[in-house]
Amino acid sequence: MNSTRSRTLWVGTYPASSTPGTGEGVWRIEVDPATGSLGTAELVAEAAAPSFLARHPHTAVLYAVSETAPGRLAAWRVSDDATLAPLDGLTTGGDDPCYVAATSGAVWVANYGDGIATVVGVTDDGTPVPDRRALHAGSGSGPVADRQEGPHAHQVTVLGDEVLVTDLGADLIRRYPVDAGPGRAAGDDVAARLPAGTGPRHLVVLPSGALVVVGELDAHLHVLVPSDGGWEPSGRVPLAPGAAAGEDLGGHITLSGDGTRLHVGIRGADVLAVHAVTDGASPEISYLADVALGDGGWPRHHEVVDGPGGEVVVVALQGTSELVAVRLGASGSGEIVARVPWATPPACVLVER
């Protein structure tokens, strides 16, 4: 691998069994954006079920949530040689956190187990401050009894001076001030309502301000357009042709750098689906192609690395404990160019800035 062109990836993992503490942690690996080739994986920090990672936007700090009950937030200082030195962590105040996002002054966590959105203030050097933690509980349920018995916060998206929290259990997107910490009334502002049984998981924001939301439970992509200070549904398309609710579960979604393509991981079908998106007052989505990732792959998360030959999408396959790199062509079709077995199931991929 040409080290002058390679990019560092951080990889968060699940435990090797159902019990946290069985070998999982944060790993580091290099990817060549030109070819998609992957280097040798190295375990750089031990942590319990670090299923999602985020980088502070301005300082060299990496954050991870431990998807445990109770949940925890961990932090590390990133050195020039990409090694990690631990900083103080804290409990999230909720159960089974599955997403973390960082701003210059705070870290936001989505606690899937009980639907709590947690915000933790950080110092100028990115260190979390325990006495600057605030909890914002969601409420509600949906018609899919075994998945929507109560609120399940799944993603936090920073959007200007707000954060959007997708709630899979209540078919809602909630909104809070980005600095909604102790002493500030955050409220529980519903920014958008999805059709009953959608199960909103992850979303991306289009340049126009419209949202594209993955429906994990109804196997559709939903387009939401700005309306009256929030968003309202304007249309939906299947995750891929023939995708079936309850069988094909939408996972992570990304938007290409030029804003013209969407990449969606689909568990069950075990593919990476690529769609064209035409932005505007009424955005339109059209399916282009998909890439088979292997039976049982269960694509949990992916990251896009732009290279001289186009997009390389690195996918964490939870089901088969592999990391794969997919090179996409101009038409949206692609091929797997690298496949690396992993010691424990990979759950998240993050490109080092």
N, C-alpha and C positions, 0 to 999 in steps of 0.2 A: 504494500500500500504506500502511495506517495504521501508522506507525512506533511508536505507543504500544502497539500490540497485537502487533507482530511479534516473532518469536523468531529468534535467530541459529542457523544450522546450519553446522557444519564438515563439509567433504566431502573425503575422501581419494580418490586416484585411482591408476589404473594408467598406464603409459606409452602413448603413442599408437601405438607399434609394439612389437615384442617386445624392444626394447633399452631398459632403464631410462635415464632422462635425456633422453627425447624429449618434454619439455613437461609432465610430470606434477608434482603438488605438492598442497598443502593449500589448499582454497578456502573462501570464506565466502559465504553467501547468506542472505537473510531469508525467513521463511515467515509468513504470516498464519494463525494458528490458527483464526480464525473462517471464513475463506473457502477456505483452502488455496492462495491465490495465492503465487507465488514471485517474489522480486525479481531483481536483476541479480547474477550470479556475479562474484566477484573473487578472483584468485589472491593469496594472502597469504604463502605460503612455498613456495619450491622445495625439493623433496626427491625422491629416487629411489623410485618405486613405493610411496608411503605408503598401503598398502592397508587399514590399520585404525587407528583413533584412539581415545583414551581421555582423560578429564579426571581430574586429581587430585581426590579428594573434598573437600578442605578449602582448597586454595590454587590460585591462578590459573595452573596449568600444564597444557599440552596435550601429549600424547605421541602418537607415531606409530611404527609399524614399517615399515621398508623391506623389501618382499617380494623380497629379492635373496639371492644366495649369494656370500659370507656375508651374513647379515642384520644390520640395524642398528636401534637404538632412537634416535629423535630426540626432543627436548623443546623447548618454547617457553614463555616467559612471556607470559601473555595480559594485555594492557593494558585499561584501562577503556573504550577505544574499539574493543576487539576486534581490535587489531593484535597481531602475534606478534613476539617478540624471542627469538632462538635461545639455548638453553642447551647445555651440553656433552652430547654423545651418546656412544654406545659400540656395539660389536658385540654381538650377542645370544648368540654362541657356538653358533649353529645356522644352518640354511639355510632360506630362504624363510619367514620369520615371517609369520603371517597374522592374528594376534589379539593384542591388548594389553589388560590390565586393571590398574587402579591402586588401591592402598589408601593409607592415610595414611603408611605407612612403606616401601612397596615397589611395584615395577612387575613384573607377571608377563607373560611372552610365550610364546605357543605357536608353535614353529617347525615348520611343516608338513613341510618337506623331509626332516628326519631324526628327527622325533618328540621333540625335546628341549624340555622346559619350562624356561624361564629365569626366575630371579627376581633383580631388581636393587634393592638398597636405595637409598632416597632420603633427602636431608636434610629438615629441617623445612620448608624452602621448596620442596620437590618436585624438587630437582636430583638426577639419577641419580649414583650414586657407583660408578665402575668397579671399585674393589677390594672392593666388596660384591656382586659378581655370583656366582651359583651356578647350576650346570647340573644338570638332573635328566633323565636319558635314559630313554625308554620302550623297550619291546621287544615283539616279537610280530608276527603277520601274520594275514591272513584269506584267504578262498577266492576273492575277486575279484582275479584275478592282476594285472591292470594297474593296480589302485588300492590293493591291500592287500599289496604285496610286503614291507612293513615298517611300523614305527610312523609315524603321521602325526598329530601333535598339532594340533587344529583350533580349540579354544576353551578359554579359562580363565575359570571362574566363581568369584567370591569368595563364599563361603558361611560367614559367621561367622569362626571362627578357622582355616578351611581354604580351600583352593582345589580345584576339580574341573577336571580336564583331560580333555576328550573326545579319544579316539584313534581316528580314522577307520580307520587301517590295521589295528589290532588288535582292533576291536570291544570296546573297554574304556572305562571312565571311571576315571581314576586320581585319587588324592587325596594332597595334601601339606599340611603346616602352612603357614599363610599367611606365616609369617616364616622359612621354610626357607632360610636363607641360609648363608654360609660358617660352618663350625664347628658346624652343627646337622645331625644325621643325619635326612634326610627320608624315606628308604626309598622304596619303590615300591608303595604300598598300593593295591590294586585295590578301588575302591569299588563297581563294578558291572560285570557282563558282559552284553553284548547278544548276541542271536542272531547266529550266523556270517553274515557278508555284510551286516550292517546298515549299516556305515559311519557311525557316529555323528558328526554335524557340530556342531550347536549345540543348546543346551538352555535351558529356563527352569525355575525353581523355583516350585512352587505354594505357597500359604500353608500347606498341610498338611505341607509338607516333601517331597512327591512331586516327581518330575522328569518333564518331558515332553521327549523327545529326538527330534531330527530324524534319521531314517535317510536319508542322502544316496543310498546305493546300493540300498536295498530299497524306497524310495518309501513309507515308512510313518512315522507318529508313534508313538513307544513311550512308554508310561507305566511308570515305575519307582516303587515304593513303598518306604518305609524298612523295612529288615529287618536285624537282627543287626549294627547299626552301619554298614550300607551301604544299598544299594538292590537290589531285585530286580524283574525285569519282571513286570507284572501284566496287560498287554494292549497291543494296538496297533490302529491304524486307518490306512487309506490317507491319503496327503497330501491327496488329493482324489479324488472318484469317478473310477475309470478310470485313476488314476496307475499307470504301469508302471515297474518296476525297470529301470534302465539307460537309460531314455528321459526320465523326469521326475526331476530331481535336486533334493532338498530343499535349501534354502539357510538363510537366517536365520529365527529364530522370536522373537516377542515375545508378552508377556502384557499384556492390558489393565490399566489402573490398578485396576479393581474386581475383577480376577482371574477374570472370567467368559468372556473370549474370547481365542483364540490367533490370531495372524496369521503366515502362513507363506509365504515366497517360494518359488516352484517354477520352476526353470529347465527349459527344454524345452517345457513347457506355457506358460511365460511368463505366469503369473498370480500374484496375491496371494490365497491361500486363507484363509478365515476359518472358525474352528471355535468352537463353544461348549464350555466346559469346566465340569463340575460337580465341585467338589473334595470331598474327604473321604477316608475310609479306603481306598476303591477309586475313584479319580477316573474320570470318564467323559468322553469326547470325542465330539462329534457335529458333522459338517460342516454349515455354514450356507450359504455362497456363495463365489464367487470373482470377482475383477475381472481382466479381460483387460488386460495391460500392453502388448501389441503384439508382433507376430511378431519373433523374434530378440532380444527385450529382455534376457533372461538376468538376472533380478533377483538381484543379488549381496548386497544388504543393504538394510535399511530401518529407519526410526525412527518412533515414534509420537508425535504432538503432540496433546495434549488441548485441545480448543477449546470454545467455548460451544455449538456445534452438533453436537458429537460428536468422534470421532477423525479426525485427518488423518494418513495414513501416507505418509511421503516415502520413495520407493524409488529406489535407485541401480541403473540399468539399464546393466550393463557392456556388453552386446552391441550396443546402439544408441547408446551414449554420451549418455544422457539422464538427467535427474532428473525424476521425476513425482510429483505429489501426488494422493493418493486420499482422497476423503471417504467415510467409511463411515456407513451408516445403522444404525438400531437392529436391523434384521433381519440385519445382516452383509453385505448387498449394498452396493455402492458404485460410484463413478464417478471417472474421472480429471478433475480440475479444473484442473490446470496441468501443462505439459510444457515443460522447458527443455533445449535441446541443450547438450552439454558439450564442452569442447575436447579432453579425454582421457577414457577410460572411467572413470566414477565407481565406487568400490568400497565406500565406507563413508559413512554419514551419522550425525552426532552432534549432538544438541541442546545448545547452551550453557546452562548452569545459570542 
